[in-house]
Amino acid sequence: MTTPAMPLLLRAKRPVTELHPHSRDFQARVGHPQRQSSHAGHPPACVLTLTRTADQEIDALSLQLAAQGIPLVRIDADRCTQAETLWDPVTGTLHWEGNTFRPVVCWRRYFDAQAMRLQGTGRHSAGRLETHYMRDQWSAWGHAMAASVVRRINHSAGSSPPDRISQLRAARSAGLRIPATAVTSVPASALKAIAGEGDLLVKSLGHHAVESAPGQLHGVYPERLRRDAIRTYTSPELAPVLVQEFVEADRELRVYIIGAQMVAYAVTRPAPEALWTTPDSIFVEECTIPAAIEVALWRVANQFGLEMAAFDLLDAPGGPVFLEVNTHSDWLWAERKAKSDAVSRAVHTMVKDLFEAHDTAPEGSTTHA
C-alpha cells in the first residue's frame, strides 16, 4: 500500500506557533472581585468563559469586568485537566478550584480537546488511552455546562459554529456576492466546476490551523494556484478541500457585530497568512460599509443566532465579496493596528449588560441568542 502524498495545504514550509499553558488572566491570577449574591442561599453569579490560555481577548475582558466588580470564571482547555470541580446542574452551582459561583452568562471560544494534555506527560501523549478518555469527557462537560447556563453568547456556546458551506449559502441568500466554490478531494476536478481562466484559491474546509500536539499549531493557510498548476493534483487528498475562484481586491473588510452594534475595519495585507507570519506588514483602519452590505450581514448573523462575530469580505471592484464569518471573532489585532478600542468597549458593555440582566433571573430559566 503506497503512502499518501502530503496534503496540498501542508506542503509549504510554515512557521509553527507555540502556545504555552501559562495564564495571564487577571482574575485567575489575582482573584475574583467580592460580590454579594442576588439570591439568598445561593452563591454569587459570574460570567463563565470556556477557552484556552492564549486567548488575549478574554484576558482583557477579565480585567475590565473585575473593575466593574463582576467575577469571570475562566476554564482553559490547556489547564483544566485534573482541576478540582463540582457542578450541581439543578441549582447551577459551580465549584471550581476552591471558588463557588453560579454562572449566568457563558461564552465558549477556544475550548478545544486538542489543547488538552495529561499532566506530566508532555506533548507526546496524544495516542494514549487516557488522553482520548480525558478529551472526550472534558468535551462533553464543556458542551453540557455551556448549554445549561442561563444566557449563552452565540448558539456556538453549546454546539459547533456554522460550517463554511452553510455560511456561503446564507450569505448568497442574503444578497451578498460569494466566490465560485467547489469542495473536492481531487483539486484538479474543481476546474470542471469553476469556469474561467483565472487563478484559484485552495482553502481549508475546517480550522485554519492543525494542533499536532497540545500547544503546537501548524497554520493551514489558503494557497493561490494557477490553473495549469492545479491540473497536476489529480490524486485524492487525505481530506476534501475548499476551492474558490481567486477574486482580485486591494483590501479586505473585517466587520464585527457586537450585540446591536457593528464596527468595520479595512485591512490591507500582502498575503492571507500575513497576520501570523508577517504581522508588521498589515495596515488596518476603521471604515464604513454600504448600507445594503450591513443589512445583508445582519441577516446572516440572525440566521445563525450570532450576536458576536467577525465577517471577512473582499473589497472588490464590483462590490464586497463574502468569504466567511468567524465566531471566535478575535479583535485585538485589528484594534491595535487601527489604534481603536471600539470593539473592546462594545464587547465589555454587551457582556456587562447581559450579566446584570440575568443576575436576577429565576433559577432554572434558560434563554439563548
C-alpha positions as CSV (number, residue, x, y, z in Angstrom):
1,M,0.0,0.0,0.0
2,T,1.5,3.4,-1.0
3,T,2.0,6.2,1.5
4,P,-0.5,9.1,0.8
5,A,1.2,12.3,-0.5
6,M,1.5,15.2,1.8
7,P,-1.8,17.3,1.6
8,L,-1.6,20.3,-0.7
9,L,-2.2,22.8,2.2
10,L,0.5,21.2,4.3
11,R,3.3,21.2,1.7
12,A,4.6,24.7,2.2
13,K,7.1,25.4,5.0
14,R,5.2,27.3,7.6
15,P,6.3,28.6,11.0
16,V,4.9,26.6,13.9
17,T,3.1,28.7,16.6
18,E,4.0,27.6,20.2
19,L,1.3,28.2,22.8
20,H,2.2,27.7,26.4
21,P,-0.4,27.0,29.1
22,H,0.6,29.9,31.3
23,S,-2.4,32.1,32.4
24,R,-2.2,35.9,32.1
25,D,-5.8,36.3,33.2
26,F,-6.1,38.9,35.9
27,Q,-8.9,37.2,37.9
28,A,-7.3,33.8,37.5
29,R,-4.0,35.1,38.9
30,V,-5.1,37.7,41.4
31,G,-8.6,36.6,42.5
32,H,-12.2,37.4,41.8
33,P,-14.0,40.5,43.0
34,Q,-16.1,40.0,46.0
35,R,-19.8,40.1,45.2
36,Q,-22.9,39.6,47.2
37,S,-25.4,37.1,45.8
38,S,-28.7,38.4,44.4
39,H,-30.3,35.1,45.5
40,A,-30.4,34.4,49.2
41,G,-28.9,31.0,49.9
42,H,-27.1,30.8,46.5
43,P,-23.6,31.7,45.6
44,P,-22.8,34.9,43.6
45,A,-23.3,35.0,39.9
46,C,-20.4,35.0,37.4
47,V,-19.5,35.2,33.7
48,L,-18.1,31.8,32.5
49,T,-15.7,31.6,29.6
50,L,-14.5,28.3,28.1
51,T,-11.4,29.0,26.1
52,R,-7.6,28.5,26.4
53,T,-4.8,30.5,28.0
54,A,-3.6,32.2,24.8
55,D,-7.0,33.9,24.4
56,Q,-5.9,37.6,24.8
57,E,-9.4,38.9,24.3
58,I,-10.6,37.2,27.4
59,D,-7.5,38.4,29.3
60,A,-8.6,41.9,28.5
61,L,-12.3,41.2,29.3
62,S,-11.4,39.7,32.7
63,L,-9.6,42.9,33.7
64,Q,-12.5,45.1,32.5
65,L,-15.1,43.1,34.4
66,A,-13.0,43.0,37.5
67,A,-13.1,46.8,37.5
68,Q,-16.9,46.6,37.5
69,G,-17.0,44.0,40.3
70,I,-18.1,41.2,38.0
71,P,-16.5,37.8,38.6
72,L,-15.2,36.0,35.5
73,V,-14.5,32.3,35.9
74,R,-12.3,31.1,33.1
75,I,-11.8,27.4,32.2
76,D,-8.9,26.9,29.8
77,A,-8.7,23.7,27.8
78,D,-4.9,23.6,28.2
79,R,-5.2,24.0,32.0
80,C,-8.4,22.2,33.0
81,T,-7.2,18.7,33.3
82,Q,-7.0,17.4,36.9
83,A,-8.7,20.6,38.1
84,E,-11.0,20.2,41.2
85,T,-14.6,20.9,40.2
86,L,-18.1,20.1,41.3
87,W,-21.2,21.1,39.4
88,D,-24.8,20.9,40.5
89,P,-26.8,21.1,37.3
90,V,-30.1,21.7,39.2
91,T,-29.1,24.8,41.1
92,G,-26.4,25.8,38.5
93,T,-23.8,26.0,41.3
94,L,-20.2,25.5,40.1
95,H,-17.3,24.8,42.5
96,W,-14.1,25.4,40.6
97,E,-10.6,25.3,42.2
98,G,-11.8,26.4,45.6
99,N,-14.3,29.0,44.5
100,T,-18.1,28.8,44.2
101,F,-20.2,30.7,41.7
102,R,-23.4,30.5,39.7
103,P,-22.7,31.1,36.0
104,V,-25.4,33.2,34.4
105,V,-23.5,34.1,31.1
106,C,-21.3,31.8,29.1
107,W,-19.0,32.4,26.2
108,R,-17.4,29.4,24.6
109,R,-14.4,30.3,22.4
110,Y,-11.3,28.1,22.2
111,F,-12.2,25.2,24.4
112,D,-10.9,22.6,22.1
113,A,-10.0,19.0,23.0
114,Q,-6.7,19.1,21.0
115,A,-5.3,21.6,23.5
116,M,-5.8,19.2,26.5
117,R,-2.8,17.2,27.7
118,L,-2.2,14.7,30.5
119,Q,-0.4,16.4,33.3
120,G,3.2,15.5,33.5
121,T,3.3,13.7,30.1
122,G,4.4,16.5,27.8
123,R,3.1,16.7,24.3
124,H,3.6,13.2,23.2
125,S,0.6,11.6,24.8
126,A,-2.0,12.0,22.0
127,G,-2.3,8.3,21.3
128,R,-2.7,7.2,24.9
129,L,-6.0,5.7,26.0
130,E,-6.1,8.1,29.0
131,T,-5.7,11.1,26.7
132,H,-8.7,10.0,24.5
133,Y,-10.8,9.4,27.6
134,M,-9.8,12.8,29.1
135,R,-10.6,14.7,26.0
136,D,-13.9,13.0,25.4
137,Q,-15.0,13.6,29.0
138,W,-14.0,17.3,29.2
139,S,-15.5,18.0,25.8
140,A,-18.8,16.5,26.9
141,W,-18.6,18.5,30.2
142,G,-17.9,21.7,28.2
143,H,-21.0,21.2,25.9
144,A,-23.2,20.4,28.9
145,M,-22.0,23.2,31.0
146,A,-22.4,25.8,28.3
147,A,-25.9,24.6,27.3
148,S,-27.1,24.8,30.9
149,V,-26.1,28.4,31.7
150,V,-28.9,31.0,31.8
151,R,-27.5,33.0,28.9
152,R,-25.2,31.9,26.1
153,I,-23.3,34.2,23.8
154,N,-24.0,32.8,20.3
155,H,-25.6,29.4,19.7
156,S,-22.0,28.1,19.3
157,A,-21.6,28.1,23.1
158,G,-23.5,24.8,23.0
159,S,-22.8,23.5,19.6
160,S,-20.5,23.9,16.6
161,P,-20.4,27.2,14.8
162,P,-21.8,27.3,11.2
163,D,-19.6,25.4,8.7
164,R,-18.1,27.3,5.7
165,I,-20.6,25.9,3.2
166,S,-23.6,26.9,5.3
167,Q,-22.0,30.3,5.7
168,L,-21.7,30.7,1.9
169,R,-25.3,29.6,1.3
170,A,-26.6,32.0,3.9
171,A,-24.5,34.9,2.5
172,R,-25.8,34.3,-1.0
173,S,-29.4,34.1,0.2
174,A,-28.9,37.4,2.0
175,G,-27.8,39.0,-1.3
176,L,-24.0,39.0,-0.8
177,R,-21.6,38.1,-3.6
178,I,-19.6,34.9,-3.0
179,P,-16.8,33.3,-4.9
180,A,-17.5,30.4,-7.2
181,T,-16.8,27.4,-5.0
182,A,-16.3,23.7,-5.1
183,V,-15.5,21.1,-2.4
184,T,-13.3,18.2,-3.6
185,S,-10.7,15.7,-2.5
186,V,-9.2,15.9,-6.0
187,P,-8.2,19.5,-6.6
188,A,-7.9,19.2,-10.4
189,S,-11.5,18.3,-10.6
190,A,-12.5,21.7,-9.3
191,L,-11.7,23.0,-12.8
192,K,-14.9,21.4,-14.0
193,A,-17.0,23.3,-11.5
194,I,-15.3,26.7,-11.6
195,A,-15.4,28.3,-15.1
196,G,-12.9,30.8,-16.4
197,E,-9.1,31.2,-16.8
198,G,-8.3,33.0,-13.6
199,D,-6.3,31.6,-10.6
200,L,-7.9,29.5,-7.9
201,L,-7.6,29.6,-4.2
202,V,-7.4,26.3,-2.2
203,K,-8.5,26.7,1.4
204,S,-9.2,24.6,4.5
205,L,-12.7,23.4,4.9
206,G,-12.1,23.3,8.7
207,H,-9.8,25.2,11.0
208,H,-7.0,27.5,9.8
209,A,-4.5,25.6,12.0
210,V,-3.8,22.0,13.0
211,E,-2.8,21.3,16.5
212,S,-0.5,18.3,16.1
213,A,0.3,18.3,19.8
214,P,-1.0,20.4,22.6
215,G,0.3,23.9,22.1
216,Q,1.9,23.3,18.8
217,L,-0.1,24.9,15.9
218,H,0.6,24.4,12.3
219,G,-1.0,27.0,10.0
220,V,-3.3,25.8,7.2
221,Y,-3.3,28.9,5.0
222,P,-5.0,29.4,1.6
223,E,-2.9,28.6,-1.4
224,R,-3.2,30.6,-4.6
225,L,-2.6,28.4,-7.7
226,R,-2.6,28.9,-11.4
227,R,-5.0,26.6,-13.3
228,D,-2.1,24.8,-15.0
229,A,-0.6,24.1,-11.6
230,I,-3.9,22.8,-10.1
231,R,-4.3,20.4,-13.0
232,T,-1.4,18.4,-11.7
233,Y,-3.3,17.5,-8.5
234,T,-5.1,14.5,-9.9
235,S,-4.9,12.1,-6.9
236,P,-7.3,12.2,-4.0
237,E,-6.1,14.2,-1.0
238,L,-6.3,12.9,2.5
239,A,-9.3,15.1,3.1
240,P,-11.5,17.4,1.0
241,V,-10.6,21.0,0.5
242,L,-12.4,24.2,-0.5
243,V,-11.5,25.5,-3.9
244,Q,-12.7,29.0,-4.9
245,E,-12.1,31.5,-7.7
246,F,-9.4,34.0,-6.8
247,V,-11.0,37.4,-6.6
248,E,-8.8,40.4,-7.0
249,A,-9.1,43.1,-4.3
250,D,-6.9,45.8,-2.9
251,R,-8.1,45.3,0.6
252,E,-10.3,43.2,2.9
253,L,-13.1,44.2,5.2
254,R,-13.3,42.9,8.8
255,V,-16.7,43.6,10.1
256,Y,-17.6,42.9,13.7
257,I,-21.1,42.6,15.1
258,I,-21.4,43.0,18.9
259,G,-24.9,42.8,20.1
260,A,-26.7,45.5,18.2
261,Q,-23.6,47.3,17.1
262,M,-21.4,47.0,14.0
263,V,-17.8,48.0,13.7
264,A,-15.9,47.8,10.4
265,Y,-12.2,47.9,9.6
266,A,-10.4,47.9,6.2
267,V,-7.4,45.5,6.2
268,T,-4.5,45.7,3.7
269,R,-2.1,42.7,3.8
270,P,0.3,41.2,1.3
271,A,-0.9,37.6,1.8
272,P,-3.8,35.8,3.7
273,E,-1.3,34.4,6.2
274,A,0.4,37.7,7.0
275,L,-1.5,38.1,10.3
276,W,0.5,35.1,11.6
277,T,3.7,35.3,9.5
278,T,4.4,39.0,8.9
279,P,2.1,41.0,11.2
280,D,4.1,44.2,10.7
281,S,3.1,44.2,7.0
282,I,-0.6,44.7,7.8
283,F,-2.4,48.0,7.7
284,V,-5.8,48.5,9.4
285,E,-8.1,51.5,9.6
286,E,-11.7,52.0,10.7
287,C,-14.1,52.3,7.7
288,T,-17.8,52.4,6.7
289,I,-19.5,49.9,4.6
290,P,-22.5,50.3,2.3
291,A,-25.9,50.2,4.0
292,A,-27.0,47.2,1.8
293,I,-24.0,45.2,3.0
294,E,-24.8,46.0,6.6
295,V,-28.3,44.7,6.1
296,A,-27.1,41.5,4.5
297,L,-24.6,40.8,7.2
298,W,-27.3,41.3,9.9
299,R,-29.4,38.7,8.0
300,V,-26.6,36.2,8.1
301,A,-26.0,36.8,11.7
302,N,-29.6,36.4,12.6
303,Q,-29.9,33.2,10.6
304,F,-27.2,31.6,12.7
305,G,-28.2,33.3,16.0
306,L,-24.9,35.2,16.2
307,E,-24.5,38.3,18.4
308,M,-20.7,38.3,18.5
309,A,-18.9,37.5,15.2
310,A,-16.4,38.8,12.7
311,F,-17.2,38.8,9.0
312,D,-14.4,38.7,6.4
313,L,-15.1,40.2,3.0
314,L,-13.0,41.2,0.0
315,D,-13.4,44.9,-1.0
316,A,-13.5,44.0,-4.7
317,P,-14.1,46.5,-7.6
318,G,-17.6,45.1,-8.2
319,G,-18.6,45.3,-4.6
320,P,-17.7,43.3,-1.4
321,V,-17.4,39.6,-1.7
322,F,-18.2,37.4,1.3
323,L,-15.5,35.0,2.5
324,E,-16.5,33.7,5.9
325,V,-17.8,34.6,9.4
326,N,-15.7,33.8,12.4
327,T,-17.4,33.2,15.7
328,H,-14.2,33.4,17.7
329,S,-14.1,36.9,16.3
330,D,-10.7,38.0,17.6
331,W,-10.5,41.8,17.6
332,L,-7.4,43.0,19.5
333,W,-5.1,42.6,16.5
334,A,-7.3,44.8,14.4
335,E,-7.7,47.4,17.1
336,R,-4.0,47.6,17.8
337,K,-3.3,48.2,14.1
338,A,-6.1,50.8,13.8
339,K,-5.4,52.4,17.2
340,S,-9.0,51.9,18.1
341,D,-10.9,50.3,21.0
342,A,-14.4,50.4,19.6
343,V,-14.9,46.6,19.6
344,S,-13.4,46.1,23.1
345,R,-15.7,48.7,24.5
346,A,-18.7,47.2,22.8
347,V,-17.8,43.7,24.0
348,H,-17.3,44.8,27.6
349,T,-20.7,46.6,27.5
350,M,-22.5,43.7,26.0
351,V,-21.2,41.2,28.5
352,K,-21.7,43.5,31.5
353,D,-25.3,44.2,30.4
354,L,-26.1,40.5,29.9
355,F,-24.7,39.7,33.3
356,E,-26.7,42.4,35.0
357,A,-29.9,41.4,33.2
358,H,-29.5,37.7,34.1
359,D,-28.0,38.0,37.6
360,T,-31.6,38.2,38.9
361,A,-33.1,35.6,36.5
362,P,-35.2,33.0,38.2
363,E,-33.4,29.7,38.9
364,G,-34.0,27.2,36.1
365,S,-34.8,29.8,33.4
366,T,-32.8,29.3,30.2
367,T,-32.5,31.7,27.2
368,H,-30.1,32.0,24.4
369,A,-29.5,34.1,21.3
